[in-house]
Amino acid sequence: MSHILDPSHRNPPAHKTAHPDEFASKKPAVAQHLGHHTKPTKSKINTKSPEYIANYKEMHAMVEQLNERLKEATFEGSQRLVDLHHKRGYLLARDRVELLLDDDSPFLEICPLAGYGQDDMTVGGSQVAGIGLVCGVECMITANIPTLQGGASNATTVARGERIGRIAWENRLPQITLVQSAGANLAQQSSVFHPGGAVFRHLAERSKAGLPSMAVVFGSSTAGGAYIPGMSDYTVLVKGKAQVFLGGPPLVKMATGEITDAESLGGADMHSRKSGLSDQLALDEYHAISMAREFVSGLNWNKQGQLPIRHLRGQFDQPLYDPDEILGIVSANIRLPFDAVEVIIRLVDGSRFTQFKPLYGPNLICGWATIHGIPVGILANNNVIFPPEANKATQFIQLCNMRDTPILYLHNITGFMVGKKYEEEGIIKAGARFINAVSNSQVPCISIMMGASYGAGNYAMSGRAYNPRFLFSWPNSKCSVMGAEQLTGVLDIVMRESAKKSGKVIDEEMAKASMDMFQAMVENESDVYWTSSRCIDDGIIDPRETRTILGFCLSVCYNAEVKGGNLYGVSRM
């Protein structure tokens, strides 16, 4: 597995990735006792067909590429720097996270490919970040990677940190920061300084809201980085290793003429005995991590949302159909359509899916199911959105809020239908009601980009701008205002009409070169690795892992109360 980390991506391999379905692997199937009346939906997929085989081959290659790139994202510096780090008596960042996590527990990395392919950026922003179990409590964990540019913060670190902070806030997650950083990357000061200060404001807001935060300082934490332990609720410093100061000895000498050494200026012992910055003085890194676990165990942390008993007891069925078959159903070429229901029945418990208005607005699939025993409402695209699809979605979102049921959006949408006929039928009004419902929905929403996600269709399906609790992409997906070819064609028409009105003659060779360049740019910027690199999603995932990740994320959502609300202000009927 790639997104909920495979043991081979961890060092040392002390933990095995826990599939949430395995938490109750010894429990008997008891679906017949849980009041299930919906019959499983039968699959119509022929796994022997040429189309299925071709899709599977292409999608499998995409997943292999994804796994290679996710493995690249676990890079912690050159062997020389790693060896030097070990020689100085430090553990690597991923080792620290591994020791902090419960044995045999999942760890979901958030935005692991942030910064991928961008110049002057470290992949992941020189940090490890994700959600894992510490003493049975779901926590947001971040760890600086000091063997990558000293763990310094760059523009990617800031963007990833903003997203991590929002997830932790919305889902009421205790936050643990494992600190060893050179501070801000001064070469990128303008893109780090201005937005980067929000991390300290967020720590203050968390503390006021009663959301615990903790910092464990293993090495240097200088300048703005000193405020991470300074503003966290609880701070542990490692004796003889941690150093926290606003300005190091060279800066102090330059500013005041005072000559001092780093340990006297901001060492762990000084902060434990004199300044009071440190709440606990750890003898070594292992001791510090055990103190972090003690802190979490003493929180008496409870979820505000009540998870269903069948989820807690593991009393839910697996899908009847192998999630591996998703690779043969979905096409690597997003122009090729597929039936979203075939994906859904490979994600939900017992392949049971109760459709809502199945004969009305058939291009938008709506219905209810459970995933790991947790009820969900599902919206999925089978094609472009017409007024009936928009009307159907609006009512369905209202019903999910009435039921206090989280919503899952499965994107494969080119947008809303255009044309004179559909304008007369009120496509704008219907679409506005749909987007109104999405905007004001109060229940947790999770979005999965499983194909195209274009234009207002992205908005209606709770894209990034609509603040879903989590948003993940499949490696075949694309997201932009519209397809590159369509957008280039529109631009070409506009250019020609403008030239005609002004009486200008178009240089066809130059126009073609310009359009080709523009199309290539749009194709690049709609590519899933481009968008993931900029934290437009929370990560690219193997489609076969979607059920596991959804089960984990739904559980995380229940840290906060899951409750629907009134959706509407003014609406055009």
FENURBEL-V432799 format. One record per helix or strand of 3 or more residues. SS is the DSSP state (alpha for helix, beta for strand). FROM is the first residue (numbers start at 1). TO is the last residue. If there is no record, write none. Layout:
ss->SS from->FROM to->TO
ss->SS from->FROM to->TO
//
This chain:
ss->alpha from->7 to->9
ss->alpha from->20 to->24
ss->alpha from->31 to->33
ss->alpha from->50 to->72
ss->alpha from->79 to->87
ss->alpha from->93 to->100
ss->beta from->107 to->109
ss->beta from->127 to->134
ss->beta from->137 to->144
ss->alpha from->149 to->151
ss->alpha from->155 to->170
ss->beta from->174 to->181
ss->alpha from->186 to->196
ss->alpha from->198 to->209
ss->beta from->213 to->222
ss->alpha from->223 to->231
ss->beta from->234 to->238
ss->beta from->243 to->245
ss->alpha from->249 to->256
ss->alpha from->262 to->266
ss->alpha from->268 to->275
ss->beta from->280 to->282
ss->alpha from->285 to->297
ss->alpha from->309 to->312
ss->alpha from->323 to->329
ss->alpha from->340 to->344
ss->alpha from->349 to->351
ss->beta from->364 to->371
ss->beta from->374 to->381
ss->alpha from->387 to->402
ss->beta from->406 to->413
ss->alpha from->420 to->424
ss->alpha from->427 to->440
ss->beta from->445 to->454
ss->alpha from->455 to->460
ss->alpha from->464 to->466
ss->beta from->470 to->474
ss->beta from->478 to->480
ss->alpha from->484 to->502
ss->alpha from->508 to->526
ss->alpha from->528 to->533
ss->alpha from->543 to->557
//
